[in-house]
Amino acid sequence: MKSWFKSNVLADKTALVIGGSSESGPVVCKILNGHGAKVAFTYYKNETYARKIEKELSEKQKSKAYSFDMLDMTQVFGLLPEIERDFGRIDILINLGGPPPIHTDFHVLNENEFDRMIDSHFKGCFFLSLEAAKRMESSGGGVIINISATSSTKYSHSVYGLAKACVKEMSRFLAYTFAPTVRILTIVPGLIDIKEVDLDLRNARAEASPLKRNVTAEEIAQLVIAATSPAFTSITGESIIADAGFYLLHP
């Protein structure tokens, strides 16, 4: 995919991608790496695949994979010091990962399901962002990109939608707190066109969207590059919806 940004736009920057080895994560890591960033990223289970990504990225810039469980708060608080020991600093945080969505109807939702969604997609994400923002503030600046989802606007999407809605508001609160040194934004993808998503569902969603397509992992990655580049230095606290206009017809 053609990039509109210079290949060295993120030179000398260290980016941490949470969930960098699954779904759209590898593409985000690759494009960050291709624009000059050193890339640390996390994986949950598949270490073999994560090490393969690490090796490929390391051919251009320093890269390292870290085993990480967003539901383990000890790991949440321990990850950033580890990144700083290995890379010296952190300039960019991309909160991309989390367990699969739970859409259980609120009438029958249980506490374990609630905790799993809120503790990962919101609580873990919040404290990673908070700790990263403190470090970035101390070191002169940085950018945090939290990945929400259009489920945050779908009141039928249960606790997953609720958690993703919290992510958008969290970004605003933190953006206010850490301005002007740290910028914090949210990217809100619709259905992402990746092989892990059922093909019939992808086709149906594309047909129901004004642009007759879905957003790709490469396009999410390009938004990350844009948001972390000098092109976005006047923007913080905002959410960017990337869903080919689906939300316009299906709010």
N, C-alpha and C positions, 0 to 999 in steps of 0.2 A: 504493500500500500504506500502511495506517495505521501511524504510528509512535507508540510508547508513550513517546517521549522528547521533551522540549521542543525546539523548532526552534533554539534558541540554545545547546544544551548544549555545543557545541564552538566557541562564539564565541571569537575571538582565537587559535584554534589553527591551526597549519599542518600539513596532512597530506600525505605523499608516498605515492602509490600506484604501485608497480611493476607494470607491465602494465595500466595504467588504461584503455587504449584497445581492449582485446580481450576477448572472451567476457564474463565477469561484471564486468570492470573498469569499464566506463562506468557501470553501475548503482551500484557501490560509490562511485565518484567523485561521482555525482549525489546520493546520499543523504548522504555526508559534507558536501557543499556545502550541502544543504538543512538541515543541522543546525548551520550557522554556520561551518564550517571553510573556510579558504583551502586550495585543492587544487592541488598540483603532481602531475603524473602522467607516466608514461613511455609511449612507443610504440616499436615496433620497425621497422615498415615503412610503415604507412599514415598518412603525415603529414596528408593531406587530411582524413581522418576525425578524427584527433587534434585538428586545428585547429578543426574543427566543434564537438567536445566542449568544447574550451577556450573558445570563444566563448560557448557556452550557459552554461557554469558561471560565466563572468565577469560575467554579468548579475546574479548575486547576490553572489558573493565573488570576490576575486582568484584567478585560475587560470592555470596555464601548463603546456604540454606540452613534454616533453624527449625527443629521440631518444636511445635507450639500448639497448645490447646487453649482456645479463647475462653473456655469455661473454667479454667484453673487460674484463679486470681494470683497465686504465687508466680505462675509463669507470666501473667500479664505485667506484674510489677518488676519481674526479673529480666524481661526481654530487652528493654531499652539500654540498661547498663551493659548488657552483653554486646549489643550492637556498637555502643560507644567504645568499648574495649577493643573490638575488632576493627572498627572503621574510623575511630577518632571522634566522630560527631554524626548527627542525623539532621539532614536538611529537609527531607520530604518524607511524609508518612502517608501511605495509601491504605486505608482500612477497607479491604475488599472481601475478606473471608468471613465464614460463619457456617454453622450447621444448616442442613436443608430446611426449607420453610415448613412450619406447622400451621395448618389452616383449620384446625378443629373449631367447630361452632362454639361460640361463647357459652351456650346453654350447657354444654358438656365438657368444656375445657377443664383440664385438671391442673393442679399446681406444678407438677413436674414439667408439663408442656409449657406452661407460662414461664417458669424459671429458665428453661432451656433457651427460649427465644429472647427473653429480656436480658438474661445474664450474658449471652453471647453477642447478639446483634446490637444491644444498647449498653449494658453495664461494662462489658469488656472493652467495647469500642470507645466508650466515654473515658475510661481511665487510661487507655493507651493514648488517646488524643490529649488528655490533660497532662500526662507525664511528658509526652513529646513536646507539647507547647511550652512547658516550663523550661525544658532543656534548650529548645530553639530560642526562647526569649533570652536565656542566659548567654547563648553563643552568637547572638546577633541577628537571628531571623530564621524563617523557614515557612513551609507550606504544608498544610494537612488537607487531604482530600478524603472525605468520608463517602462511601458508596451506599446510597439508600436503594430504593426500588419504587416503581410506581404502585406497588402494593400499599405504600404509605398513604395513597389517596383512595384506596378501595376499602370501604368500611366492611365489606364482606370477607376480607382476607384475614380476619381474626388476629391472633396475637403476633403473627409475623408482620402484618401490616402495621400494627401498633408499634412494634419495636422499630421498624423502619421509619415511621413517622417521628419517633423520639430522636432518631439520628439526625433528621433535618433540623429540628429545634435545638438539639444539642450543639450543632455546628454554629448556630447563630449566637447562642450564649457564650460559647468559647471564643468565637470571633470577636465579640465585643470585649471580652476580658483580656485577650492577649494582643489586641491592636495597640499600636501600629506595627509591632515587630513581627507578629506571626499572622499569616493569612489562613483562613479556614473556609473551605467550600464543600458543597455536597453535589455529587453527581447522582442523578436519579434515572437509571436506565429502565426502559421497558423490557420486554422479552429480548434476550440477547441471542443472536443467531449463532449458536454453537452446537456441535454434534451431540452434546449431552442432553439437549432439549429435543423432545419428540418432533419429527419432521412434519407430521400433519398439523401439530399445534403451531409450529413456526409458520407454515404456509397459511393457516387460517388467520393468524394474527397479522401477518403481512397484508393479506387481502383486506382486512378490516381497518387498516391504517391509511390515513390520507396519502402518505407517500408510497404506499403499496410495498413496504419492505419492513424489515426489523433493523435494529441497531446491531452492529457487529462488535466483536471484542476489540478489533483494531481501532474502530471509531471511539470506543471508550478510552482506549490507551492514548489516542490522539487528543482527546479532551483533557486527559491528565497532563500531557505535555503542554498543552495550551495554558491550563490553569496554573501550572508551576513555573511557567516562563515569564519573562518580563512583559508579555502581552497582557497579562491579567493583574498587574500590580495595583490597579485601582479598584479591584473587586475583592470583597471578603463577605462572609456570612450568607452568600447567595446559593441557591440551588439551581442546577442546570438539568432540565428534563431532556433525556435523549431516548425517544420512543417512536420516531417517525410520525409523530402527530397523533398516535393512538389515543392519548388522553383527551384530545380535543373532541373526539366523537364518543368517548366512553369514560367520562369523568367519574 
